Amino acid sequence: MNALIYGLGRSGRGVARYLKKLGWNAEWLDQRPQPEDLELVSELGFQQGSADQAYPWVIAAPGVPIDHPDLEKLRSLGAKVIGELELGFLTRRTPIVGITGTAGKGGTSVLITQLLQASGLNARIGGNFDPPFLDIIDDAEVAVVEISSFQLERIQTFRPHVAVITNMDIDHLDRHKTIEAYHGAKWRIQENQLSDDTLVVMEELQVPSSARARILKFARMPEQIRLQNGDLVLDAANLPRGIHPANAQAAVLATESYLQQIQKPLDVQAIRQALLEAEPVKGRNERVATHQNIDFVVDSIATRTIAVKSALEQARAPIVWLVGGRDKGAALEPLQEVAQQKVKFIVGFGEAGAQFASAFNLPHQIIFEADGDATIREAVKAAAEQLPEGGTVLLAPLGTSFDQFKDYKDRERAFREAVQCYTKEP
């Protein structure tokens, strides 16, 4: 077979390694290839291709808009444009549990992997979550795949045995243009499922009438984690800090469903123990330190309203909330109630810090240094000084990191270093 890898990066490198393993002839095209990209394709013997050439297959990276002019041209020349999910599904039959949603899909994916492993299965996690899907598909007894709306745009026959939709809110309108298109991309996770598959969704979501899978629903904030028959697994209050009850309930239902499909008995005690020992995804609503009864919690990726609300709900009050960065149009009104209930003080930082902080009728302070690291250091110090009797300093920024940082991980690093610096002070 002959294919063009359109877009390298993390996903494209996974595609390149996989195509080499398949024995396909491949070329690549990327407007801004990174040194590690060029090193890999050279090592694999793949040459640079052209959007003016005909290929039977084009595997496009998630970061490339599905209506990109080059992809439209390649289609006109006869190419079938797909993504990594479709490529893996067409060439392997590894069972798949797929997870999508506006927020919580990473944490839910990790939990499902841990619960399946606790059930004795060789479950591997990949997809939108490192490593790429195609890097795990051959080694997994069951692949747990975190899936973005960008990846779902380019599926055709992809069919997970169990699909999970954690929730739906507003996001990526710069790419999808409308909320309807964004939600439509998310719902594609179930469009090829059949009656012996399972779809696990939050109870408030309206499932399309065309859905054929068995549907299981879970609450936004369950007080108890239960099996499908109602048997108790664990009180939500006993979950480790940072494990959201909704994610835990969705993970239990998904795990139980997959075990039913392969006719493997569920060990309730093993599931309960795995939940009790679960750890939050690094950097996602993670407590990085406790000092003088102050929890320092980082959730730098929380740039969507639903994710920020979840972080506020789970944090120990009183909260000093670090909010700012570059405005991406996140809705503020849904945060008003929880902010009034739990937030004592707001520290606004970066480009949108003043805009965000002033939107809430709460005491606040604005910090903007020329250097991003200095901004976060000052913000952490100012926040901690507002909590003489303890509480939580929470970085759940609402804004993107691109005003002062390379990405959200770079902002997370700055927060961790700022906390370390502060907690070492006399």
C-alpha positions as CSV (number, residue, x, y, z in Angstrom):
1,M,0.0,0.0,0.0
2,N,1.0,3.6,-0.6
3,A,0.1,6.4,1.9
4,L,0.8,10.0,2.7
5,I,1.3,11.0,6.3
6,Y,-0.1,14.5,6.5
7,G,1.2,16.2,9.6
8,L,3.9,14.7,11.8
9,G,4.3,15.6,15.5
10,R,3.3,13.1,18.2
11,S,0.5,11.5,16.2
12,G,2.2,11.5,12.9
13,R,5.3,9.9,14.3
14,G,3.1,7.1,15.7
15,V,1.5,6.7,12.2
16,A,5.0,6.5,10.6
17,R,6.2,3.8,12.9
18,Y,3.0,1.8,12.4
19,L,3.1,2.1,8.6
20,K,6.7,0.8,8.6
21,K,5.6,-2.1,10.7
22,L,2.8,-2.8,8.2
23,G,5.2,-2.7,5.3
24,W,3.5,0.1,3.6
25,N,5.3,2.6,1.3
26,A,4.8,6.1,2.8
27,E,5.6,9.7,2.2
28,W,5.1,12.6,4.5
29,L,4.1,16.2,4.4
30,D,4.4,18.8,7.2
31,Q,4.7,22.6,6.9
32,R,6.8,22.9,10.1
33,P,8.5,19.5,10.8
34,Q,10.4,19.4,14.0
35,P,13.9,17.9,14.3
36,E,12.7,14.7,15.9
37,D,10.1,14.3,13.1
38,L,12.8,14.6,10.4
39,E,15.1,12.2,12.3
40,L,12.4,9.6,12.5
41,V,11.2,9.7,8.9
42,S,14.8,9.6,7.7
43,E,15.5,6.6,9.8
44,L,12.3,4.9,8.4
45,G,13.3,5.7,4.9
46,F,10.2,7.8,4.1
47,Q,10.5,10.7,1.6
48,Q,8.8,14.0,1.5
49,G,5.5,13.9,-0.5
50,S,3.3,16.5,-2.2
51,A,-0.3,17.5,-2.0
52,D,-0.4,17.6,-5.8
53,Q,0.2,13.8,-6.1
54,A,-2.4,11.0,-6.0
55,Y,-2.4,8.6,-3.0
56,P,-4.9,5.9,-2.2
57,W,-4.6,6.8,1.5
58,V,-3.9,10.0,3.4
59,I,-3.5,9.7,7.2
60,A,-4.1,13.2,8.6
61,A,-3.0,14.3,12.0
62,P,-5.7,15.6,14.4
63,G,-4.2,19.1,14.4
64,V,-5.0,19.4,10.7
65,P,-8.5,20.8,10.0
66,I,-10.6,18.2,8.2
67,D,-11.4,20.9,5.5
68,H,-7.8,22.0,5.0
69,P,-7.2,23.0,1.3
70,D,-4.5,20.4,0.9
71,L,-6.8,17.6,2.2
72,E,-9.5,18.8,-0.1
73,K,-7.1,18.7,-3.1
74,L,-5.9,15.2,-2.1
75,R,-9.5,14.0,-1.9
76,S,-10.1,15.4,-5.4
77,L,-7.2,13.3,-6.6
78,G,-8.8,10.1,-5.2
79,A,-7.4,9.8,-1.7
80,K,-9.3,8.4,1.2
81,V,-8.5,10.8,4.1
82,I,-8.5,9.1,7.5
83,G,-6.9,9.4,10.9
84,E,-4.9,7.2,13.2
85,L,-8.0,5.7,14.8
86,E,-9.4,4.5,11.5
87,L,-6.0,3.2,10.3
88,G,-5.7,1.1,13.5
89,F,-9.2,-0.2,13.3
90,L,-8.9,-1.2,9.6
91,T,-5.7,-3.1,10.1
92,R,-6.1,-4.7,13.6
93,R,-9.0,-6.1,15.6
94,T,-7.7,-5.2,19.1
95,P,-10.8,-4.6,21.3
96,I,-11.3,-0.9,22.1
97,V,-12.8,1.1,24.9
98,G,-13.0,4.7,23.6
99,I,-13.5,7.7,25.8
100,T,-14.4,11.3,24.7
101,G,-16.0,14.4,26.3
102,T,-15.3,18.0,26.9
103,A,-13.7,17.4,30.3
104,G,-12.7,14.3,32.3
105,K,-11.9,12.0,29.4
106,G,-8.2,11.7,30.5
107,G,-9.0,10.9,34.1
108,T,-11.7,8.5,33.1
109,S,-9.4,6.8,30.6
110,V,-6.8,6.3,33.2
111,L,-9.3,4.9,35.7
112,I,-10.7,2.4,33.1
113,T,-7.2,1.2,32.4
114,Q,-6.5,0.7,36.1
115,L,-9.8,-1.2,36.6
116,L,-9.3,-3.4,33.6
117,Q,-5.7,-4.2,34.8
118,A,-7.1,-4.9,38.3
119,S,-9.4,-7.4,36.6
120,G,-6.5,-9.3,35.2
121,L,-6.4,-7.9,31.6
122,N,-3.5,-6.4,29.8
123,A,-5.1,-3.0,29.2
124,R,-3.0,-0.3,27.6
125,I,-3.9,3.4,27.4
126,G,-3.2,5.7,24.4
127,G,-4.7,8.0,21.8
128,N,-5.1,11.7,22.6
129,F,-3.3,10.6,25.8
130,D,0.3,9.6,25.5
131,P,1.4,7.3,23.9
132,P,-0.3,7.4,20.4
133,F,-3.0,4.8,19.8
134,L,-1.0,3.1,17.1
135,D,1.9,2.6,19.5
136,I,-0.2,0.4,21.8
137,I,-2.5,-1.5,19.5
138,D,-0.3,-4.5,19.0
139,D,0.7,-5.0,22.6
140,A,-2.8,-4.5,24.3
141,E,-5.3,-7.2,25.1
142,V,-7.7,-4.3,25.2
143,A,-6.9,-0.7,24.1
144,V,-8.3,2.2,26.2
145,V,-8.3,5.2,23.9
146,E,-8.8,8.8,24.9
147,I,-10.3,10.4,21.8
148,S,-10.6,14.1,20.9
149,S,-13.2,15.7,18.6
150,F,-10.5,16.3,16.1
151,Q,-9.7,12.6,15.9
152,L,-13.4,11.7,15.6
153,E,-13.8,14.0,12.6
154,R,-11.9,11.6,10.5
155,I,-13.3,8.2,11.4
156,Q,-15.4,6.1,9.0
157,T,-15.8,2.6,10.3
158,F,-14.1,2.9,13.7
159,R,-16.2,1.1,16.3
160,P,-15.3,0.8,20.0
161,H,-16.8,-2.1,21.9
162,V,-17.5,0.3,24.8
163,A,-17.8,4.1,24.2
164,V,-17.9,6.7,27.0
165,I,-18.9,10.3,26.7
166,T,-18.1,12.0,30.0
167,N,-19.9,15.3,29.3
168,M,-20.4,18.0,26.7
169,D,-19.8,21.7,27.0
170,I,-18.4,24.5,24.8
171,D,-14.9,24.1,23.4
172,H,-12.9,24.3,20.2
173,L,-15.3,26.7,18.4
174,D,-12.2,28.2,16.7
175,R,-12.0,24.8,14.9
176,H,-15.6,23.5,14.7
177,K,-17.2,26.9,14.3
178,T,-20.5,26.0,16.0
179,I,-21.4,24.1,19.2
180,E,-23.6,21.8,17.1
181,A,-20.6,20.8,15.0
182,Y,-18.4,20.2,18.0
183,H,-21.1,18.1,19.8
184,G,-21.7,16.3,16.5
185,A,-18.1,15.3,16.3
186,K,-18.2,13.9,19.9
187,W,-21.3,11.9,19.2
188,R,-19.5,10.2,16.2
189,I,-17.8,7.9,18.8
190,Q,-21.0,5.7,18.8
191,E,-22.2,6.0,15.2
192,N,-20.8,2.6,14.2
193,Q,-21.6,0.7,17.4
194,L,-24.0,-2.2,17.2
195,S,-26.5,-3.7,19.7
196,D,-23.9,-5.8,21.4
197,D,-21.8,-2.7,22.2
198,T,-22.2,-0.3,25.1
199,L,-22.5,3.5,25.3
200,V,-21.9,5.0,28.7
201,V,-23.0,8.7,29.0
202,M,-23.8,11.3,31.6
203,E,-27.5,11.1,32.3
204,E,-28.3,14.7,31.1
205,L,-27.1,14.1,27.6
206,Q,-29.7,13.4,24.9
207,V,-28.6,10.3,23.0
208,P,-29.2,10.4,19.3
209,S,-32.2,8.3,18.2
210,S,-30.0,6.5,15.7
211,A,-27.9,5.0,18.5
212,R,-27.9,1.2,18.4
213,A,-25.7,0.3,21.4
214,R,-26.9,-0.5,24.9
215,I,-27.0,2.7,26.8
216,L,-25.9,3.2,30.5
217,K,-26.1,6.5,32.2
218,F,-24.4,8.1,35.2
219,A,-25.0,11.2,37.3
220,R,-22.9,14.4,37.2
221,M,-22.0,14.1,40.9
222,P,-22.9,10.6,42.2
223,E,-22.7,10.1,46.0
224,Q,-22.1,6.4,45.6
225,I,-20.3,4.3,42.9
226,R,-22.4,1.4,41.9
227,L,-22.6,-1.6,39.5
228,Q,-25.2,-1.8,36.8
229,N,-27.5,-3.9,39.1
230,G,-27.2,-1.2,41.8
231,D,-24.8,-3.1,44.1
232,L,-22.5,-0.7,46.0
233,V,-18.9,-0.6,45.1
234,L,-17.7,2.5,47.1
235,D,-19.1,5.7,48.7
236,A,-17.9,8.6,46.6
237,A,-16.6,10.3,49.8
238,N,-14.0,7.5,50.1
239,L,-12.5,8.1,46.6
240,P,-8.9,9.5,46.7
241,R,-8.6,13.3,46.4
242,G,-8.6,14.3,42.8
243,I,-10.7,11.4,41.5
244,H,-14.0,12.8,40.4
245,P,-17.1,10.7,41.3
246,A,-18.6,10.9,37.9
247,N,-15.3,9.7,36.3
248,A,-15.2,6.8,38.7
249,Q,-18.8,5.8,38.1
250,A,-18.3,6.0,34.3
251,A,-15.2,3.9,34.6
252,V,-16.9,1.2,36.7
253,L,-19.8,1.0,34.2
254,A,-17.4,0.8,31.2
255,T,-15.2,-1.8,32.9
256,E,-18.2,-4.0,33.9
257,S,-19.6,-3.7,30.3
258,Y,-16.4,-4.9,28.7
259,L,-16.0,-7.8,31.1
260,Q,-19.5,-8.8,30.3
261,Q,-18.7,-8.7,26.6
262,I,-15.8,-11.1,27.0
263,Q,-17.7,-13.2,29.6
264,K,-15.2,-12.6,32.4
265,P,-16.5,-12.4,36.0
266,L,-16.2,-9.0,37.7
267,D,-14.3,-9.0,41.0
268,V,-16.0,-6.3,43.1
269,Q,-13.2,-6.3,45.7
270,A,-10.5,-5.8,43.1
271,I,-12.5,-2.9,41.6
272,R,-13.0,-1.3,45.0
273,Q,-9.4,-1.6,45.9
274,A,-8.3,-0.2,42.5
275,L,-10.5,2.8,43.1
276,L,-9.2,3.3,46.6
277,E,-5.6,3.3,45.3
278,A,-6.3,5.4,42.2
279,E,-4.2,8.5,41.6
280,P,-5.3,11.6,39.6
281,V,-3.7,12.2,36.2
282,K,-0.5,14.2,36.8
283,G,-1.2,17.9,36.4
284,R,-4.9,17.5,36.3
285,N,-6.4,18.8,39.5
286,E,-3.4,17.5,41.3
287,R,-2.3,18.5,44.8
288,V,1.4,19.2,44.4
289,A,2.1,20.2,48.0
290,T,0.6,20.9,51.4
291,H,2.3,23.6,53.5
292,Q,1.0,25.2,56.7
293,N,-2.5,23.6,56.1
294,I,-2.6,25.1,52.5
295,D,-3.1,22.7,49.6
296,F,-1.5,23.8,46.4
297,V,-3.5,22.4,43.5
298,V,-2.6,22.6,39.8
299,D,-5.0,22.2,37.0
300,S,-3.3,24.2,34.3
301,I,-5.2,22.4,31.5
302,A,-8.5,23.6,33.0
303,T,-9.3,26.2,30.3
304,R,-12.9,25.1,29.8
305,T,-15.8,26.2,32.1
306,I,-16.8,22.6,32.9
307,A,-13.3,21.7,33.9
308,V,-12.8,24.8,36.1
309,K,-16.1,24.2,37.8
310,S,-15.1,20.6,38.6
311,A,-11.8,21.8,40.1
312,L,-13.6,24.4,42.2
313,E,-16.1,21.9,43.4
314,Q,-13.5,19.4,44.5
315,A,-11.1,21.9,46.2
316,R,-11.1,22.3,50.0
317,A,-12.5,25.7,51.0
318,P,-11.6,28.4,51.5
319,I,-10.1,28.7,48.0
320,V,-7.8,31.4,46.6
321,W,-8.3,31.0,42.9
322,L,-5.6,31.7,40.4
323,V,-7.3,32.7,37.1
324,G,-6.0,34.2,33.9
325,G,-4.0,33.6,30.8
326,R,-5.3,34.4,27.3
327,D,-9.1,34.6,27.0
328,K,-10.6,31.8,24.8
329,G,-14.2,32.8,25.4
330,A,-15.0,30.5,28.3
331,A,-18.4,31.1,29.9
332,L,-18.2,32.7,33.4
333,E,-21.8,32.7,34.5
334,P,-21.9,28.9,35.3
335,L,-19.0,29.5,37.8
336,Q,-20.6,32.2,39.8
337,E,-22.5,30.0,42.3
338,V,-19.6,27.7,43.2
339,A,-17.2,30.7,43.4
340,Q,-19.5,32.6,45.8
341,Q,-19.8,29.4,47.9
342,K,-16.1,28.4,48.1
343,V,-13.7,31.1,46.9
344,K,-12.3,33.6,49.4
345,F,-10.1,35.6,47.1
346,I,-9.1,35.7,43.4
347,V,-5.6,36.4,42.0
348,G,-5.9,37.3,38.3
349,F,-2.8,37.0,36.2
350,G,-1.7,37.3,32.6
351,E,-3.6,39.0,29.7
352,A,-7.1,38.2,30.9
353,G,-6.4,38.2,34.6
354,A,-8.2,41.5,35.3
355,Q,-11.1,40.7,33.0
356,F,-11.7,37.3,34.7
357,A,-11.2,38.4,38.3
358,S,-13.5,41.5,38.0
359,A,-16.3,39.3,36.7
360,F,-16.9,37.9,40.2
361,N,-18.1,40.0,43.1
362,L,-15.1,38.9,45.3
363,P,-12.0,40.5,46.6
364,H,-9.2,40.2,44.1
365,Q,-5.7,41.2,43.1
366,I,-4.1,41.5,39.7
367,I,-0.6,40.4,38.9
368,F,1.2,40.8,35.6
369,E,5.0,40.5,35.3
370,A,6.8,40.7,32.0
371,D,8.0,37.1,32.6
372,G,5.5,34.3,33.0
373,D,7.5,32.4,35.7
374,A,7.7,35.6,37.7
375,T,4.0,36.2,37.3
376,I,3.2,32.8,38.7
377,R,5.7,33.1,41.5
378,E,4.1,36.3,42.6
379,A,0.6,34.9,42.2
380,V,1.4,31.9,44.4
381,K,2.9,34.0,47.1
382,A,0.0,36.5,47.1
383,A,-2.5,33.6,47.2
384,A,-0.9,31.8,50.1
385,E,-0.8,35.0,52.1
386,Q,-4.6,35.2,51.9
387,L,-4.9,31.8,53.8
388,P,-3.4,32.3,57.3
389,E,-5.5,29.5,58.7
390,G,-5.3,27.2,55.6
391,G,-7.3,26.3,52.6
392,T,-6.5,25.8,48.9
393,V,-4.4,27.7,46.4
394,L,-5.9,26.5,43.1
395,L,-4.6,27.2,39.6
396,A,-7.6,26.6,37.3
397,P,-6.9,29.4,34.9
398,L,-9.8,29.5,32.3
399,G,-7.4,31.1,29.9
400,T,-5.0,29.4,27.6
401,S,-1.3,29.6,28.4
402,F,-0.1,31.2,25.2
403,D,0.2,34.8,26.6
404,Q,3.3,34.0,28.6
405,F,4.0,30.3,28.3
406,K,4.8,27.7,25.6
407,D,1.8,25.6,26.5
408,Y,-0.2,24.5,29.5
409,K,2.5,22.1,30.6
410,D,5.0,24.9,30.7
411,R,2.6,26.9,32.9
412,E,2.2,23.8,35.1
413,R,5.9,23.6,35.5
414,A,6.1,27.3,36.5
415,F,3.4,26.7,39.2
416,R,5.2,23.6,40.6
417,E,8.5,25.6,40.8
418,A,6.7,28.6,42.4
419,V,5.1,26.3,45.0
420,Q,8.5,24.7,45.7
421,C,10.1,28.1,46.1
422,Y,7.3,29.4,48.4
423,T,7.2,26.3,50.7
424,K,11.0,26.6,51.2
425,E,10.7,30.1,52.5
426,P,11.0,30.6,56.3
